[in-house]
């Protein structure tokens, strides 16, 4: 009886862990930064080769990226054009649910292990209901 209870508990915990794992398809869509001061800022994820960063109406296509869903929070590092050069940005993100995300950018290259609004740029994003890309 004790073994059956332990086996059941193990199976249930394994199912819960797998249900919480996120993948790239969870990011697909138009994400808008929440707040009036950030209107026009966000992230547009079309597919694994087309990701666009928007800020104050300006759109920059992400040149390359590396994303690690095995980490918590998720590590999302990317490179965007910056004039005649490219800017490498380290970031962390957490998908709170299907429509909300926390995202923190570290422009100095030093990544925090967790969210800390006093380090880097900290944003809350909401998936746009009008997610036509």
For each residue, the residues with C-beta under 8 A, 3 or more apart:
1: 4 5
2: 5 6
3: 6 7
4: 1 7 8
5: 1 2 8 9
6: 2 3 9 10
7: 3 4 10 11
8: 4 5 11 12
9: 5 6 12 13
10: 6 7 13 14
11: 7 8 14 15
12: 8 9 15 16
13: 9 10 16 17
14: 10 11 17 18
15: 11 12 18 19
16: 12 13 19 20
17: 13 14 20 21
18: 14 15 21
19: 15 16
20: 16 17
21: 17 18 69
22: 26 69 74 95
23: 26 69
24: 27 28 48 67 69
25: 28
26: 22 23 95 98
27: 24 31 45 95
28: 24 25 45 46 47
29: 44 45 127 128 131 133
30: 42 43 44 45 127 128 130 131 132 133
31: 27 42 43 44 45 101 125 126 127 128
32: 41 42 125 126 127 128
33: 38 39 41 42 123 124 125
34: 38 123 124 125 126
35: 38 39 124
36: 39
37:
38: 33 34 35 41 123
39: 33 35 36
40: 54 55 56 57
41: 32 33 38 54 55 56 123
42: 30 31 32 33 54 125 128
43: 30 31 51 52 53 54 103 125
44: 29 30 31 51 52 54 59 133
45: 27 28 29 30 31 50 51
46: 28 50 51 52 133
47: 28 50
48: 24
49:
50: 45 46 47 61
51: 43 44 45 46 61 62 65 78
52: 43 44 46 59 60 61 62
53: 43 59 60 61 62 78 80
54: 40 41 42 43 44 57 58 59 60
55: 40 41 58 60
56: 40 41
57: 40 54
58: 54 55
59: 44 52 53 54
60: 52 53 54 55 80 81
61: 50 51 52 53 80 81
62: 51 52 53 65 78 79 80
63: 78 79 80 81 86
64: 78 79
65: 51 62 76 77 78 79
66: 75 76 77 78
67: 24 74 75 76 77
68: 71 74 75 76
69: 21 22 23 24 74
70:
71: 68 74 75
72: 94
73: 92 93 94 102 114 115
74: 22 67 68 69 71 92 93 94 95
75: 66 67 68 71 90 91 92 111
76: 65 66 67 68 91 92 93 103
77: 65 66 67 88 89 90 91
78: 51 53 62 63 64 65 66 88 89 91
79: 62 63 64 65 86 87 88 89
80: 53 60 61 62 63 86 87 89
81: 60 61 63 85 86 87
82: 85 86 87
83:
84:
85: 81 82
86: 63 79 80 81 82
87: 79 80 81 82 107
88: 77 78 79 109
89: 77 78 79 80 105 106 107
90: 75 77 105 106 109 110 111
91: 75 76 77 78 103 104 105 106 111 120
92: 73 74 75 76 103 104 111 112 114 115
93: 73 74 76 101 102 103 104
94: 72 73 74 101 102 115
95: 22 26 27 74 98 100 101
96: 100 101 102
97: 100
98: 26 95 127
99: 126 127
100: 95 96 97 124 125 126 127
101: 31 93 94 95 96 124 125 126 127
102: 73 93 94 96 115 122 123 124 125
103: 43 76 91 92 93 122 123 124 125
104: 91 92 93 112 115 116 117 119 120 121 122 123
105: 89 90 91 120 121 123
106: 89 90 91 109 110 111 112 119 120
107: 87 89 120 121
108: 120
109: 88 90 106
110: 90 106
111: 75 90 91 92 106
112: 92 104 106 115 116 119 120
113:
114: 73 92
115: 73 92 94 102 104 112 122
116: 104 112 119 120 122
117: 104 122
118:
119: 104 106 112 116
120: 91 104 105 106 107 108 112 116
121: 104 105 107
122: 102 103 104 115 116 117
123: 33 34 38 41 102 103 104 105
124: 33 34 35 100 101 102 103
125: 31 32 33 34 42 43 100 101 102 103
126: 31 32 34 99 100 101
127: 29 30 31 32 98 99 100 101 131
128: 29 30 31 32 42 131
129:
130: 30
131: 29 30 127 128
132: 30
133: 29 30 44 46
